[in-house]
Amino acid sequence: MAPLPSPQHHVIGEQWSRRTWAALFLLCGVLFLDGLDISMVGVALPSIRQDLDLNTAQLQWIVSGYVLGYGGLLLLGGRTADLLGRRKVLIVGLSVFTVASLLGGFVSDPNLLIATRFLKGASAAFTAPAGLSYITTTFAEGPARNRALSTYSAFGASGFSSGLILGGLLTEAGWRYTFLLPVPFALLILALAPRLLAKDAPSERARGAFDLPGAVTITAGMLLFVRTIVRAPDVGWASATTIVSFLVALGLLAAFVAIEQRSKQPLVRLGILSSGHIRRANMGAAAIAGAYFGFQFIATLYLQSALGWSALETALAFLPAGLLVAFGSTRVGPLVNRFGTTPLLIGAFLSFAVGYALFLRADVDPNYLTVIFPTMLLLGLGFALGFPSVNMQGTMGVADHEQGVASGLINTSFQVGGATSLAIVSAVIGDGSASGSDIQSFLHNSHTAVGVVTGIAALGLVSALSGLTLRRRAALAAETLGA
């Protein structure tokens, strides 16, 4: 099958060729793989904890190691995709992901396991913006792109849903299988990518000297910032180590801004953030991931450690949310065409906030249908509406040569939001055993942590509502000028 035409030639119409669909499905497969990996490891966390004798802070690093590599390198990954070509970056990044997955399935030392998770996160920092920007530069902005991104979101949710079930089944046999399963999927994508994806040359405006000072300062600043967040529960939020690390990270980020303002070929054109809808999209992404990363960590420990559920039972408890996203995301494109992204994001955050708040009713003997199931349905609805909407909103009005950067910004917001929430939630829960005489203390701390993620969802709602207010003001101003 011939490869998809170069992304410089936009797909516009509603009728797509077989090769267009095949290439889109391959790009969606990369996101499917990310969702599969994240959800499988999430379900396996209690088993990893027991087998390797980890405390809560160490267990957090199985997730945070991935987030550190992902969030720390995303802006560099996005710009690299713009400069070197999206197909090339996608293939190299996925190759590293495959090797890291294989190593993670065999190591026994916790530090080495965390190192493989960092490598997988780092590789995803290059594959995620490369894949997303390949889509946004291939499909013209409007109905065609909305349709493609809706399909893209559905694949991510399907990967997450599949990972829940497969993670539950595989963890029963041994948690290491959850690290090894992505390998054959990744090898299949690597074999098909050169055939289905055409080589894409950087745009004329992207060619030129690479902004090395900008790359060094933003990468070092983001790595240190995310690392400080995830280490804060261990060393203390008010400790000298945390405060100094934050100051150094902020200093590096300030240096990056100064460099970009003077650079002829900036790594990130700062003017891209002058657009209100892009800023709100990134705040929305941070809120979505921040609330959910924290909630999944809480709920997994609650169901398996406090209630004694198996990994498979935990996976089935989460499954309704994933299924709703998988089947609902493909229908978001027409809704965006009709109503725009802002109303959908308002609906998404309302669903999130109510869903998390309902989970505060969880106790030592919950009824699944009345306590847990409603939360999962509302979270599924929130993701179905919110995930594709922030991706669409965050790439609207961005030129092709900056789509990698815009995609990197969105993914960075997801990861930094997730890392921050996860660190706070881990600190709130503490290191109780979640069993025996500690169960009441664990439940109390868990309810406090769920209150935190509910507050994060509420902040996302406020951000989305501000976009609606600004849109109404603009409409009124236009009517006044017309009169």
Secondary structure, 3 states (H helix, E strand, C coil): CCCECCCCCCECCCCCCHHHHHHHHHHHHHHHHHHHHHHHHHHHHHHHHHHHCCCHHHHHHHHHHHHHHHHHHHHHHHHHHHHHCHHHHHHHHHHHHHHHHHHHCCCCCHHHHHHHHHHHHHHHHHHHHHHHHHHHHHECCCHHHHHHHHHHHHHHHHHHHHHHHHHHHHHHHCCHHHHHCHHHHHHHHHHHHHHHECCCCCCHHHCCCCCHHHHHHHHHHHHHHHHHHHHHHHHCCCCHHHHHHHHHHHHHHHHHHHHHHHCCCCCCCHHHHHCHHHHHHHHHHHHHHHHHHHHHHHHHHHHHHHCCCCHHHHHHHHHHHHHHHHHHHHHHHHHHHHHCHHHHHHHHHHHHHHHHHHHHHCCCCCCHHHHHHHHHHHHHHHHHHHHHHHHHHHHCCCCHHHHHHHHHHHHHHHHHHHHHHHHHHHHHHCCCCCCHHHHHHHHHHHHHHHHHHHHHHHHHHHHHHHHHHHHHHHHHHHHHHHC
